[in-house]
Amino acid sequence: MKQWWRNVRPIVASRPLYWFIRLLLMTVKLKTEGWEEFQSLEGGKIFAAWHGRTIMGTHLFRNQGVYCIISHSKDGEMQNYIFSKFGFKTIRGSTGRGGMKAAIEAIRVLREGHTIAFTPDGPRGPSGIVQSGIMLMARKSGAALIPVGFSVDRRWLFRSWDRYLIPKPFSKALMIFGEPIYVSDQAGEAEEEIRRKFEDEIRRLEALAEARFGHPAPNWHADQDAPPPPPPTN
């Protein structure tokens, strides 16, 4: 019975969840800062926000043909349905299964000038730490890394590893876009410095967005002892 439910859960749950998210986000008033500057930016782009702050991205990027990477897990099946309904194009794979194949496909679409929305600390964390996969994609494709900070005035915060955020109905939300960061294919040892700069910028923008609504800055100190990401694969 448990196995049967695990198999059908993505099908059963994905449709009502999609409509819940769609109707909820229709009530949220979203303001962006810096978003317009990227409308005419040529070349591939990777918009990056932390794993727990992705929900408004489904609203802002809907029906624009933006790509996202989704795992092959049962929950990934549900996410794949929801993101597809919002008009995203999906690439399947994760660090645990199909990761290299997904990275190769992502590099290809970025080289063609497309856009990817990505969570650089996902899918398993630690929260607030940029993993090496996004750096590999940026280095091999020449795409711009664009840090994004997000907050909302009234919200629910889950007790998950990523402290996933869901805005309450009729709340006000803010997404702040930072300056693009590029990773040269010849970066070498300097890539780690670029990774940390990119990580710090996402943190800074999220803290800024939180402050706009009177929320305290996220406590990243718990992540400082997390092991560094493995070195990027050439």
N, CA, C and O of each residue as an XYZ file, in Angstrom:
936
protein
N       0.835     -1.213      0.000
C       0.000      0.000      0.000
C       0.869      1.262      0.000
O       0.585      2.223     -0.715
N       1.953      1.244      0.830
C       2.822      2.410      0.908
C       3.505      2.655     -0.436
O       3.618      3.796     -0.883
N       3.962      1.566     -1.080
C       4.616      1.716     -2.370
C       3.651      2.244     -3.412
O       4.016      3.082     -4.237
N       2.412      1.755     -3.378
C       1.385      2.229     -4.308
C       1.157      3.722     -4.139
O       1.051      4.454     -5.124
N       1.080      4.182     -2.877
C       0.840      5.601     -2.630
C       2.022      6.446     -3.082
O       1.836      7.545     -3.606
N       3.244      5.940     -2.883
C       4.412      6.693     -3.334
C       4.405      6.853     -4.853
O       4.868      7.864     -5.381
N       3.880      5.852     -5.544
C       3.839      5.912     -7.002
C       2.782      6.871     -7.522
O       3.006      7.551     -8.523
N       1.626      6.938     -6.853
C       0.518      7.763     -7.355
C       0.489      9.154     -6.741
O      -0.206     10.038     -7.242
N       1.241      9.358     -5.653
C       1.200     10.656     -4.979
C       1.535     11.822     -5.891
O       0.829     12.830     -5.868
N       2.610     11.721     -6.712
C       2.905     12.862     -7.601
C       1.744     13.215     -8.513
O       1.506     14.394     -8.776
N       1.013     12.210     -9.004
C      -0.107     12.471     -9.905
C      -1.279     13.083     -9.152
O      -1.907     14.035     -9.614
N      -1.563     12.513     -7.973
C      -2.715     12.959     -7.191
C      -2.499     14.358     -6.624
O      -3.405     15.191     -6.649
N      -1.286     14.614     -6.108
C      -1.033     15.862     -5.391
C      -0.663     17.029     -6.286
O      -0.896     18.180     -5.918
N      -0.089     16.761     -7.456
C       0.456     17.841     -8.265
C      -0.613     18.795     -8.777
O      -0.382     20.003     -8.814
N      -1.770     18.290     -9.171
C      -2.801     19.154     -9.742
C      -3.392     20.126     -8.729
O      -3.434     21.323     -9.013
N      -3.854     19.673     -7.551
C      -4.350     20.651     -6.578
C      -3.275     21.600     -6.077
O      -3.553     22.763     -5.785
N      -2.031     21.099     -5.975
C      -0.948     21.969     -5.519
C      -0.666     23.056     -6.542
O      -0.419     24.205     -6.176
N      -0.701     22.702     -7.823
C      -0.507     23.707     -8.867
C      -1.559     24.804     -8.755
O      -1.223     25.987     -8.811
N      -2.828     24.428     -8.599
C      -3.892     25.421     -8.517
C      -3.801     26.241     -7.233
O      -4.131     27.427     -7.228
N      -3.355     25.614     -6.147
C      -3.160     26.364     -4.905
C      -2.103     27.441     -5.106
O      -2.313     28.598     -4.743
N      -0.956     27.057     -5.693
C       0.122     28.027     -5.914
C      -0.328     29.121     -6.868
O      -0.076     30.302     -6.625
N      -0.987     28.739     -7.945
C      -1.419     29.720     -8.941
C      -2.387     30.736     -8.342
O      -2.230     31.941     -8.544
N      -3.380     30.254     -7.610
C      -4.369     31.155     -7.015
C      -3.743     32.004     -5.916
O      -4.059     33.186     -5.787
N      -2.857     31.405     -5.123
C      -2.194     32.160     -4.061
C      -1.374     33.304     -4.635
O      -1.474     34.438     -4.168
N      -0.556     33.008     -5.656
C       0.335     34.028     -6.197
C      -0.412     35.133     -6.928
O       0.110     36.236     -7.090
N      -1.631     34.843     -7.369
C      -2.448     35.885     -7.982
C      -2.823     36.970     -6.990
O      -3.154     38.087     -7.387
N      -2.777     36.651     -5.692
C      -3.135     37.628     -4.655
C      -1.927     38.397     -4.148
O      -2.085     39.401     -3.453
N      -0.720     37.945     -4.483
C       0.498     38.558     -3.955
C       0.944     39.695     -4.867
O       1.011     39.532     -6.085
N       1.242     40.830     -4.283
C       1.729     41.982     -5.037
C       3.247     41.941     -5.074
O       3.905     42.134     -4.051
N       3.800     41.691     -6.251
C       5.248     41.526     -6.406
C       5.882     42.787     -6.967
O       5.416     43.346     -7.960
N       6.949     43.225     -6.317
C       7.770     44.331     -6.805
C       9.160     43.796     -7.096
O       9.693     42.987     -6.336
N       9.748     44.251     -8.200
C      11.106     43.831     -8.544
C      12.026     45.040     -8.614
O      11.588     46.152     -8.909
N      13.291     44.811     -8.342
C      14.322     45.832     -8.484
C      15.467     45.247     -9.304
O      16.054     44.233     -8.927
N      15.779     45.885    -10.419
C      16.858     45.440    -11.273
C      16.448     44.442    -12.338
O      17.261     44.085    -13.190
N      15.210     43.985    -12.308
C      14.746     42.981    -13.261
C      14.758     43.504    -14.691
O      15.132     42.779    -15.612
N      14.356     44.746    -14.883
C      14.245     45.300    -16.235
C      15.590     45.352    -16.945
O      15.647     45.271    -18.172
N      16.662     45.486    -16.194
C      17.986     45.603    -16.801
C      18.400     44.342    -17.544
O      19.287     44.390    -18.396
N      17.772     43.219    -17.235
C      18.178     41.957    -17.844
C      17.308     41.563    -19.032
O      17.540     40.523    -19.650
N      16.309     42.381    -19.358
C      15.442     42.051    -20.475
C      16.200     42.055    -21.798
O      15.884     41.284    -22.704
N      17.195     42.922    -21.906
C      17.944     43.040    -23.160
C      19.360     42.472    -23.069
O      20.144     42.618    -24.006
N      19.695     41.826    -21.949
C      21.030     41.257    -21.793
C      21.176     40.047    -22.708
O      20.404     39.093    -22.613
N      22.154     40.090    -23.581
C      22.343     39.010    -24.545
C      23.095     37.838    -23.924
O      23.836     37.995    -22.953
N      22.887     36.670    -24.503
C      23.577     35.475    -24.045
C      22.795     34.739    -22.973
O      21.758     35.209    -22.505
N      23.307     33.577    -22.593
C      22.663     32.773    -21.574
C      22.696     33.451    -20.211
O      23.618     34.206    -19.902
N      21.678     33.173    -19.401
C      21.568     33.760    -18.070
C      21.142     32.682    -17.079
O      20.314     31.826    -17.390
N      21.720     32.739    -15.883
C      21.326     31.847    -14.797
C      20.876     32.702    -13.624
O      21.705     33.303    -12.940
N      19.577     32.761    -13.384
C      19.044     33.473    -12.227
C      19.092     32.529    -11.028
O      18.557     31.422    -11.082
N      19.732     32.969     -9.949
C      19.999     32.075     -8.828
C      19.494     32.659     -7.514
O      19.866     33.767     -7.127
N      18.637     31.892     -6.833
C      18.166     32.227     -5.491
C      18.220     30.962     -4.654
O      18.261     29.858     -5.197
N      18.222     31.112     -3.340
C      18.316     29.947     -2.468
C      17.092     29.051     -2.605
O      16.011     29.503     -2.981
N      17.281     27.791     -2.295
C      16.266     26.752     -2.488
C      14.948     27.089     -1.787
O      13.875     26.775     -2.302
N      15.022     27.711     -0.643
C      13.803     28.024      0.105
C      13.053     29.244     -0.384
O      12.006     29.580      0.169
N      13.563     29.926     -1.420
C      12.965     31.186     -1.853
C      12.583     31.146     -3.335
O      12.777     32.130     -4.049
N      12.056     30.043     -3.791
C      11.817     29.883     -5.224
C      10.385     30.158     -5.669
O      10.138     30.291     -6.867
N       9.446     30.246     -4.750
C       8.046     30.211     -5.151
C       7.661     31.399     -6.028
O       6.883     31.228     -6.966
N       8.179     32.599     -5.754
C       7.796     33.749     -6.568
C       8.423     33.690     -7.954
O       7.937     34.329     -8.886
N       9.496     32.926     -8.090
C      10.084     32.754     -9.416
C       9.128     32.082    -10.382
O       9.160     32.360    -11.581
N       8.265     31.189     -9.867
C       7.279     30.556    -10.737
C       6.305     31.577    -11.287
O       5.748     31.399    -12.371
N       6.101     32.646    -10.538
C       5.184     33.706    -10.978
C       5.872     34.662    -11.955
O       5.317     34.988    -13.005
N       7.077     35.106    -11.609
C       7.769     36.102    -12.438
C       8.201     35.522    -13.781
O       8.102     36.192    -14.809
N       8.681     34.272    -13.775
C       9.235     33.669    -14.992
C       8.225     32.818    -15.756
O       8.595     32.164    -16.731
N       6.976     32.810    -15.346
C       5.994     31.920    -15.972
C       5.815     32.264    -17.448
O       5.864     33.427    -17.851
N       5.608     31.215    -18.236
C       5.292     31.333    -19.668
C       6.338     32.117    -20.460
O       6.006     32.766    -21.452
N       7.609     32.060    -20.023
C       8.684     32.728    -20.755
C       9.689     31.737    -21.331
O      10.725     32.135    -21.864
N       9.385     30.452    -21.222
C      10.304     29.456    -21.747
C      11.583     29.319    -20.960
O      12.587     28.840    -21.488
N      11.569     29.735    -19.692
C      12.746     29.603    -18.833
C      12.934     28.134    -18.454
O      11.963     27.419    -18.206
N      14.174     27.700    -18.411
C      14.490     26.320    -18.046
C      14.724     26.209    -16.539
O      15.152     27.166    -15.892
N      14.439     25.036    -15.999
C      14.833     24.720    -14.636
C      15.214     23.245    -14.574
O      14.755     22.443    -15.388
N      16.054     22.893    -13.605
C      16.535     21.529    -13.449
C      15.779     20.879    -12.300
O      15.740     21.417    -11.194
N      15.178     19.722    -12.561
C      14.339     19.031    -11.587
C      14.799     17.585    -11.471
O      15.111     16.943    -12.474
N      14.840     17.083    -10.259
C      15.352     15.742    -10.006
C      14.412     14.667    -10.546
O      13.275     14.944    -10.929
N      14.919     13.430    -10.567
C      14.141     12.278    -11.006
C      13.366     11.632     -9.857
O      12.784     10.563    -10.039
N      13.346     12.248     -8.698
C      12.661     11.674     -7.537
C      11.151     11.753     -7.708
O      10.647     12.365     -8.649
N      10.429     11.111     -6.766
C       8.970     11.175     -6.784
C       8.496     12.621     -6.606
O       7.574     13.063     -7.291
N       9.126     13.347     -5.693
C       8.772     14.761     -5.527
C       9.121     15.542     -6.785
O       8.446     16.510     -7.134
N      10.188     15.111     -7.465
C      10.560     15.768     -8.709
C       9.502     15.608     -9.778
O       9.295     16.511    -10.588
N       8.823     14.460     -9.791
C       7.728     14.266    -10.739
C       6.630     15.296    -10.510
O       6.070     15.845    -11.459
N       6.332     15.548     -9.251
C       5.319     16.536     -8.909
C       5.774     17.939     -9.318
O       4.998     18.708     -9.885
N       7.034     18.264     -9.027
C       7.573     19.563     -9.404
C       7.592     19.735    -10.910
O       7.314     20.819    -11.424
N       7.922     18.662    -11.617
C       7.978     18.734    -13.072
C       6.614     19.096    -13.648
O       6.518     19.907    -14.569
N       5.570     18.498    -13.110
C       4.211     18.822    -13.567
C       3.881     20.295    -13.294
O       3.378     21.002    -14.168
N       4.172     20.740    -12.073
C       3.808     22.102    -11.679
C       4.571     23.131    -12.503
O       3.974     24.079    -13.011
N       5.883     22.957    -12.641
C       6.672     23.928    -13.391
C       6.306     23.920    -14.873
O       6.309     24.966    -15.521
N       5.997     22.759    -15.400
C       5.574     22.694    -16.803
C       4.268     23.441    -17.011
O       4.090     24.116    -18.024
N       3.359     23.323    -16.060
C       2.086     24.037    -16.145
C       2.293     25.552    -16.085
O       1.503     26.311    -16.647
N       3.341     25.984    -15.412
C       3.645     27.415    -15.346
C       4.438     27.888    -16.563
O       4.846     29.048    -16.624
N       4.658     27.004    -17.521
C       5.313     27.402    -18.760
C       6.814     27.305    -18.745
O       7.475     27.895    -19.600
N       7.384     26.566    -17.783
C       8.829     26.348    -17.754
C       9.184     25.153    -18.642
O       8.354     24.280    -18.895
N      10.427     25.136    -19.104
C      10.992     23.965    -19.751
C      11.890     23.281    -18.726
O      12.679     23.946    -18.055
N      11.781     21.978    -18.599
C      12.498     21.292    -17.539
C      13.605     20.397    -18.075
O      13.481     19.778    -19.132
N      14.692     20.350    -17.311
C      15.803     19.436    -17.535
C      15.840     18.523    -16.322
O      15.894     19.003    -15.189
N      15.810     17.217    -16.542
C      15.712     16.284    -15.423
C      17.095     15.800    -14.998
O      17.918     15.401    -15.822
N      17.324     15.849    -13.687
C      18.586     15.370    -13.146
C      18.894     16.055    -11.836
O      18.322     17.105    -11.542
N      19.792     15.483    -11.033
C      20.194     16.066     -9.753
C      21.574     15.540     -9.404
O      22.174     14.776    -10.159
N      22.068     15.964     -8.241
C      23.393     15.527     -7.824
C      23.435     14.026     -7.589
O      24.489     13.405     -7.724
N      22.282     13.432     -7.234
C      22.275     12.017     -6.935
C      21.977     11.135     -8.125
O      22.327      9.955     -8.113
N      21.342     11.670     -9.152
C      20.917     10.819    -10.265
C      20.798     11.664    -11.533
O      20.008     12.606    -11.590
N      21.577     11.322    -12.530
C      21.493     12.032    -13.803
C      22.070     13.419    -13.777
O      21.747     14.239    -14.637
N      22.945     13.713    -12.783
C      23.456     15.070    -12.626
C      24.323     15.538    -13.778
O      24.156     16.660    -14.256
N      25.252     14.697    -14.237
C      26.143     15.111    -15.309
C      25.387     15.297    -16.614
O      25.663     16.229    -17.370
N      24.432     14.411    -16.880
C      23.618     14.547    -18.083
C      22.829     15.848    -18.054
O      22.715     16.533    -19.071
N      22.282     16.191    -16.882
C      21.534     17.444    -16.746
C      22.446     18.646    -16.940
O      22.058     19.634    -17.564
N      23.675     18.560    -16.397
C      24.624     19.672    -16.538
C      24.997     19.892    -17.996
O      25.077     21.032    -18.455
N      25.224     18.802    -18.727
C      25.568     18.918    -20.147
C      24.425     19.558    -20.929
O      24.650     20.412    -21.787
N      23.202     19.141    -20.627
C      22.042     19.720    -21.302
C      21.884     21.191    -20.944
O      21.564     22.010    -21.806
N      22.107     21.531    -19.675
C      22.002     22.929    -19.245
C      23.038     23.796    -19.952
O      22.723     24.902    -20.392
N      24.255     23.310    -20.063
C      25.309     24.058    -20.763
C      24.919     24.302    -22.211
O      25.155     25.380    -22.756
N      24.322     23.296    -22.825
C      23.907     23.433    -24.226
C      22.866     24.540    -24.387
O      23.001     25.390    -25.267
N      21.838     24.540    -23.552
C      20.772     25.541    -23.717
C      21.279     26.936    -23.357
O      20.823     27.927    -23.928
N      22.216     27.019    -22.419
C      22.791     28.323    -22.078
C      23.625     28.868    -23.230
O      23.587     30.065    -23.514
N      24.370     28.001    -23.888
C      25.152     28.434    -25.042
C      24.250     28.929    -26.170
O      24.655     29.770    -26.973
N      23.038     28.409    -26.226
C      22.083     28.852    -27.235
C      21.408     30.168    -26.852
O      20.599     30.696    -27.614
N      21.742     30.701    -25.662
C      21.210     31.993    -25.250
C      19.977     31.933    -24.387
O      19.333     32.956    -24.153
N      19.631     30.740    -23.901
C      18.431     30.607    -23.083
C      18.716     30.969    -21.627
O      19.854     31.239    -21.243
N      17.648     30.967    -20.830
C      17.722     31.334    -19.417
C      17.374     30.136    -18.545
O      16.460     29.372    -18.855
N      18.111     29.983    -17.451
C      17.835     28.937    -16.473
C      17.604     29.584    -15.111
O      18.351     30.474    -14.705
N      16.567     29.133    -14.410
C      16.352     29.509    -13.012
C      16.899     28.369    -12.159
O      16.542     27.210    -12.371
N      17.765     28.690    -11.193
C      18.530     27.642    -10.516
C      18.639     27.941     -9.027
O      18.685     29.100     -8.613
N      18.680     26.867     -8.221
C      18.910     27.001     -6.780
C      20.308     26.457     -6.476
O      20.495     25.242     -6.422
N      21.280     27.329     -6.279
C      22.675     26.877     -6.170
C      23.000     26.125     -4.891
O      24.084     25.552     -4.784
N      22.083     26.106     -3.901
C      22.318     25.322     -2.685
C      21.473     24.056     -2.653
O      21.480     23.341     -1.651
N      20.745     23.762     -3.732
C      19.891     22.584     -3.769
C      20.575     21.411     -4.423
O      21.679     21.535     -4.953
N      19.903     20.249     -4.381
C      18.594     20.011     -3.776
C      18.653     19.567     -2.324
O      17.608     19.348     -1.712
N      19.854     19.428     -1.751
C      19.956     18.887     -0.392
C      20.684     19.797      0.587
O      20.795     19.468      1.768
N      21.181     20.934      0.115
C      21.880     21.829      1.019
C      23.370     21.516      1.098
O      23.883     20.713      0.317
N      24.057     22.144      2.032
C      23.537     23.015      3.091
C      23.000     24.332      2.550
O      23.455     24.841      1.525
N      22.022     24.865      3.268
C      21.360     26.084      2.829
C      22.334     27.255      2.789
O      23.160     27.430      3.685
N      22.218     28.053      1.729
C      23.027     29.253      1.631
C      24.455     29.024      1.186
O      25.290     29.920      1.314
N      24.759     27.832      0.661
C      26.105     27.517      0.177
C      26.021     27.231     -1.318
O      25.296     26.331     -1.739
N      26.760     27.993     -2.120
C      26.775     27.771     -3.562
C      27.579     26.511     -3.868
O      28.760     26.424     -3.531
N      26.937     25.540     -4.505
C      27.596     24.296     -4.875
C      28.321     24.466     -6.220
O      28.146     25.466     -6.918
N      29.121     23.480     -6.553
C      30.004     23.621     -7.707
C      29.284     23.475     -9.047
O      29.796     23.935    -10.068
N      28.089     22.836     -9.064
C      27.399     22.587    -10.325
C      27.097     23.845    -11.114
O      27.279     23.880    -12.331
N      26.635     24.882    -10.424
C      26.276     26.118    -11.112
C      27.522     26.811    -11.650
O      27.465     27.479    -12.683
N      28.645     26.657    -10.955
C      29.888     27.255    -11.425
C      30.370     26.557    -12.692
O      30.871     27.205    -13.611
N      30.219     25.243    -12.737
C      30.580     24.494    -13.932
C      29.751     24.948    -15.127
O      30.285     25.156    -16.216
N      28.445     25.099    -14.920
C      27.560     25.513    -16.012
C      27.937     26.895    -16.523
O      27.968     27.126    -17.731
N      28.225     27.821    -15.600
C      28.575     29.177    -16.002
C      29.915     29.213    -16.730
O      30.079     29.935    -17.713
N      30.870     28.427    -16.237
C      32.203     28.427    -16.835
C      32.199     27.830    -18.240
O      32.837     28.364    -19.146
N      31.490     26.737    -18.417
C      31.497     26.050    -19.702
C      30.598     26.721    -20.741
O      30.789     26.523    -21.941
N      29.621     27.512    -20.294
C      28.685     28.136    -21.236
C      28.963     29.608    -21.477
O      28.542     30.158    -22.495
N      29.674     30.260    -20.545
C      29.875     31.705    -20.640
C      28.668     32.504    -20.206
O      28.624     33.717    -20.410
N      27.664     31.834    -19.598
C      26.437     32.513    -19.182
C      26.686     33.418    -17.978
O      27.626     33.215    -17.208
N      25.828     34.412    -17.837
C      25.901     35.328    -16.704
C      25.225     34.711    -15.486
O      24.108     34.203    -15.578
N      25.906     34.759    -14.349
C      25.312     34.381    -13.072
C      24.649     35.615    -12.483
O      25.307     36.635    -12.277
N      23.352     35.532    -12.210
C      22.623     36.692    -11.697
C      22.053     36.359    -10.325
O      21.105     35.579    -10.229
N      22.613     36.938     -9.253
C      22.118     36.663     -7.903
C      20.770     37.334     -7.657
O      20.507     38.432     -8.146
N      19.925     36.651     -6.890
C      18.577     37.156     -6.618
C      18.275     37.015     -5.130
O      18.509     35.963     -4.535
N      17.753     38.090     -4.538
C      17.279     38.053     -3.160
C      15.775     38.223     -3.126
O      15.216     38.977     -3.923
N      15.117     37.536     -2.218
C      13.656     37.562     -2.172
C      13.167     37.603     -0.733
O      13.754     36.993      0.161
N      12.066     38.346     -0.527
C      11.384     38.320      0.759
C       9.924     38.731      0.563
O       9.526     39.169     -0.516
N       9.144     38.582      1.621
C       7.726     38.910      1.595
C       7.340     39.382      2.991
O       7.910     38.934      3.985
N       6.371     40.285      3.058
C       6.063     40.862      4.371
C       5.386     39.872      5.312
O       5.712     39.825      6.498
N       4.450     39.081      4.798
C       3.749     38.095      5.627
C       3.916     36.725      4.988
O       3.631     36.548      3.804
N       4.382     35.749      5.780
C       4.713     34.467      5.169
C       4.647     33.324      6.175
O       4.600     33.525      7.388
N       4.645     32.134      5.624
C       4.852     30.923      6.398
C       6.268     30.433      6.118
O       6.713     30.443      4.971
N       6.980     30.001      7.165
C       8.311     29.424      7.019
C       8.279     27.987      7.536
O       7.969     27.745      8.703
N       8.600     27.044      6.663
C       8.601     25.645      7.055
C       9.850     25.317      7.865
O      10.869     25.999      7.750
N       9.768     24.286      8.673
C      10.909     23.833      9.473
C      11.751     22.820      8.699
O      12.182     21.807      9.249
N      11.974     23.100      7.449
C      12.780     22.235      6.589
C      14.210     22.759      6.561
O      14.490     23.835      7.088
N      15.118     21.995      5.944
C      16.527     22.401      5.912
C      16.713     23.733      5.220
O      17.640     24.478      5.536
N      15.819     24.043      4.256
C      15.954     25.287      3.502
C      15.038     26.392      4.012
O      14.994     27.482      3.441
N      14.291     26.103      5.110
C      13.341     27.087      5.651
C      12.444     27.621      4.546
O      12.350     28.831      4.341
N      11.783     26.711      3.832
C      11.011     27.084      2.649
C       9.942     28.118      2.996
O       9.231     27.990      3.993
N       9.846     29.136      2.157
C       8.963     30.274      2.385
C       7.766     30.225      1.450
O       7.912     30.015      0.246
N       6.566     30.424      2.021
C       5.342     30.578      1.232
C       4.668     31.878      1.661
O       4.387     32.056      2.846
N       4.405     32.785      0.731
C       3.739     34.039      1.104
C       2.295     33.794      1.513
O       1.629     32.904      0.984
N       1.826     34.584      2.449
C       0.418     34.503      2.831
C      -0.421     35.266      1.802
O       0.094     36.146      1.112
N      -1.699     34.935      1.699
C      -2.550     35.626      0.713
C      -2.529     37.141      0.901
O      -2.535     37.641      2.026
N      -2.503     37.857     -0.212
C      -2.561     39.324     -0.256
C      -1.358     39.975      0.433
O      -1.456     41.079      0.967
N      -0.242     39.284      0.411
C       0.982     39.856      0.975
C       1.734     40.640     -0.096
O       1.357     40.642     -1.268
N       2.810     41.307      0.334
C       3.668     42.059     -0.570
C       5.019     41.364     -0.656
O       5.596     40.985      0.363
N       5.523     41.198     -1.878
C       6.779     40.481     -2.091
C       7.768     41.371     -2.840
O       7.382     42.294     -3.557
N       9.046     41.070     -2.655
C      10.113     41.834     -3.299
C      11.194     40.884     -3.787
O      11.668     40.026     -3.043
N      11.580     41.051     -5.057
C      12.719     40.334     -5.618
C      13.746     41.360     -6.073
O      13.428     42.267     -6.842
N      14.990     41.214     -5.594
C      16.062     42.143     -5.939
C      17.109     41.394     -6.762
O      17.609     40.352     -6.340
N      17.432     41.924     -7.923
C      18.390     41.298     -8.833
C      19.720     42.044     -8.776
O      19.761     43.270     -8.880
N      20.797     41.296     -8.612
C      22.118     41.896     -8.530
C      22.809     41.991     -9.882
O      22.237     41.638    -10.913
N      24.026     42.464     -9.861
C      24.816     42.606    -11.074
C      25.269     41.230    -11.581
O      25.534     40.336    -10.777
N      25.359     41.055    -12.888
C      25.796     39.757    -13.424
C      27.250     39.466    -13.082
O      28.085     40.369    -13.028
N      27.533     38.201    -12.854
C      28.878     37.720    -12.544
C      29.239     36.659    -13.585
O      28.428     35.786    -13.894
N      30.447     36.736    -14.118
C      30.876     35.798    -15.151
C      32.052     34.960    -14.643
O      32.874     35.420    -13.852
N      32.102     33.725    -15.122
C      33.187     32.810    -14.766
C      33.956     32.477    -16.038
O      33.429     31.817    -16.934
N      35.188     32.929    -16.112
C      36.008     32.649    -17.287
C      36.382     31.171    -17.349
O      36.598     30.530    -16.319
N      36.456     30.647    -18.548
C      36.882     29.257    -18.717
C      38.336     29.080    -18.311
O      38.808     27.956    -18.145
N      39.049     30.198    -18.150
C      40.448     30.162    -17.727
C      40.605     30.607    -16.275
O      41.702     30.970    -15.850
N      39.507     30.579    -15.515
C      39.532     31.108    -14.153
C      40.489     30.343    -13.247
O      41.160     30.949    -12.411
N      40.562     29.022    -13.399
C      41.469     28.235    -12.585
C      41.175     28.363    -11.104
O      40.027     28.243    -10.675
N      42.236     28.612    -10.313
C      42.072     28.717     -8.866
C      41.228     29.917     -8.466
O      40.680     29.936     -7.363
N      41.109     30.914     -9.325
C      40.311     32.096     -9.008
C      38.821     31.788     -8.970
O      38.037     32.603     -8.482
N      38.417     30.631     -9.476
C      36.988     30.295     -9.499
C      36.409     30.204     -8.091
O      35.249     30.553     -7.876
N      37.212     29.736     -7.126
C      36.716     29.650     -5.757
C      36.421     31.036     -5.201
O      35.450     31.214     -4.466
N      37.246     32.013     -5.541
C      36.988     33.395     -5.114
C      35.709     33.924     -5.755
O      34.937     34.627     -5.104
N      35.479     33.596     -7.017
C      34.255     34.017     -7.701
C      33.034     33.342     -7.064
O      31.988     33.970     -6.897
N      33.174     32.067     -6.712
C      32.069     31.342     -6.082
C      31.673     31.999     -4.768
O      30.488     32.177     -4.485
N      32.670     32.357     -3.973
C      32.379     32.993     -2.686
C      31.762     34.380     -2.882
O      30.865     34.772     -2.136
N      32.236     35.114     -3.876
C      31.658     36.422     -4.172
C      30.198     36.272     -4.567
O      29.348     37.039     -4.114
N      29.906     35.300     -5.402
C      28.549     35.024     -5.840
C      27.668     34.631     -4.656
O      26.545     35.119     -4.527
N      28.164     33.768     -3.808
C      27.445     33.336     -2.604
C      27.152     34.521     -1.684
O      26.031     34.676     -1.198
N      28.153     35.346     -1.452
C      27.986     36.512     -0.581
C      26.949     37.481     -1.149
O      26.197     38.103     -0.399
N      26.912     37.604     -2.478
C      25.982     38.545     -3.091
C      24.532     38.058     -2.961
O      23.634     38.860     -2.706
N      24.300     36.759     -3.133
C      22.936     36.253     -2.925
C      22.508     36.485     -1.475
O      21.378     36.893     -1.208
N      23.423     36.222     -0.549
C      23.121     36.451      0.870
C      22.826     37.922      1.138
O      21.881     38.254      1.855
N      23.637     38.795      0.561
C      23.443     40.231      0.782
C      22.089     40.694      0.261
O      21.382     41.446      0.931
N      21.734     40.242     -0.934
C      20.469     40.655     -1.528
C      19.271     40.114     -0.743
O      18.260     40.799     -0.588
N      19.394     38.885     -0.254
C      18.298     38.355      0.556
C      18.161     39.121      1.868
O      17.047     39.422      2.296
N      19.288     39.441      2.510
C      19.247     40.227      3.742
C      18.642     41.606      3.484
O      17.892     42.122      4.313
N      18.967     42.205      2.332
C      18.410     43.508      1.979
C      16.903     43.420      1.782
O      16.158     44.280      2.254
N      16.449     42.368      1.076
C      15.016     42.192      0.867
C      14.300     41.961      2.195
O      13.213     42.494      2.418
N      14.910     41.165      3.076
C      14.306     40.929      4.385
C      14.175     42.231      5.176
O      13.154     42.483      5.816
N      15.223     43.052      5.120
C      15.223     44.302      5.877
C      14.128     45.255      5.395
O      13.593     46.030      6.187
N      13.794     45.205      4.113
C      12.755     46.088      3.579
C      11.403     45.836      4.255
O      10.567     46.736      4.333
N      11.197     44.622      4.737
C       9.937     44.288      5.400
C      10.093     44.159      6.911
O       9.190     43.675      7.593
N      11.239     44.592      7.432
C      11.450     44.564      8.871
C      11.819     43.209      9.435
O      11.759     43.012     10.649
N      12.198     42.269      8.583
C      12.614     40.955      9.060
C      14.110     40.966      9.376
O      14.867     41.692      8.732
N      14.542     40.177     10.352
C      15.985     40.101     10.632
C      16.713     39.399      9.500
O      16.132     38.607      8.757
N      17.992     39.706      9.385
C      18.801     39.046      8.361
C      18.916     37.566      8.664
O      19.002     37.188      9.833
N      18.920     36.722      7.651
C      19.094     35.283      7.884
C      20.387     35.013      8.643
O      21.392     35.694      8.439
N      20.351     34.011      9.522
C      21.537     33.639     10.297
C      22.336     32.609      9.523
O      22.042     31.414      9.557
N      23.357     33.098      8.821
C      24.173     32.189      8.022
C      25.296     31.559      8.828
O      26.002     30.689      8.319
N      25.477     31.983     10.088
C      26.624     31.490     10.849
C      26.583     29.978     11.020
O      27.625     29.330     11.117
N      25.377     29.420     11.058
C      25.269     27.967     11.211
C      25.846     27.241     10.010
O      26.234     26.077     10.109
N      25.903     27.931      8.870
C      26.421     27.310      7.650
C      27.935     27.474      7.495
O      28.547     26.847      6.630
N      28.527     28.313      8.331
C      29.938     28.607      8.114
C      30.826     27.382      8.325
O      31.908     27.288      7.746
N      30.360     26.430      9.168
C      31.145     25.232      9.425
C      30.818     24.112      8.459
O      31.359     23.012      8.564
N      29.927     24.397      7.512
C      29.580     23.365      6.530
C      30.795     23.085      5.649
O      31.574     23.991      5.356
N      30.954     21.838      5.231
C      32.099     21.530      4.361
C      32.006     22.268      3.047
O      30.908     22.424      2.513
N      33.116     22.725      2.510
C      33.077     23.431      1.227
C      32.638     22.503      0.127
O      32.823     21.290      0.234
N      32.057     23.041     -0.937
C      31.649     22.185     -2.049
C      32.859     21.546     -2.695
O      33.958     22.098     -2.636
N      32.673     20.386     -3.314
C      33.799     19.739     -3.987
C      34.313     20.597     -5.124
O      33.558     21.403     -5.669
N      35.570     20.451     -5.500
C      36.108     21.273     -6.594
C      35.370     21.002     -7.877
O      34.947     19.869     -8.110
N      35.194     22.027     -8.742
C      34.464     21.853     -9.995
C      35.148     20.843    -10.892
O      36.371     20.704    -10.897
N      34.316     20.139    -11.655
C      34.816     19.147    -12.609
C      35.190     19.811    -13.915
O      34.397     20.587    -14.448
N      36.344     19.542    -14.441
C      36.780     20.139    -15.706
C      36.110     19.440    -16.884
O      36.351     19.802    -18.035
